Amino acid sequence: MSAACVPHLSELSQSIQLELTTYGGHVGFISWHSLLIPMYWLEPRIIQFFLAQIKN
């Protein structure tokens, strides 16, 4: 995908947090901590979100 696919910040709601990574990805994707241990992106993000809400 090209940079033209990425929305400008002015096009997003203030309730959206745009995060871009070097190699792409998605919060539902799995990366690998090691060859045998998967690291899921979604679960830690949910916890981070709620902890931020509690602090605010």
RARAGI-V277298 format. One record per pair of residues at least 24 apart in sequence whose ideal C-beta (glycine too) atoms are under 7 Angstrom apart, sorted by the first residue. I is the first residue (numbers start at 1). GAP is how many residues later the second one is. Records with the same first field share a line. If there is no record, write none. Layout:
I: GAP / GAP
This chain:
none
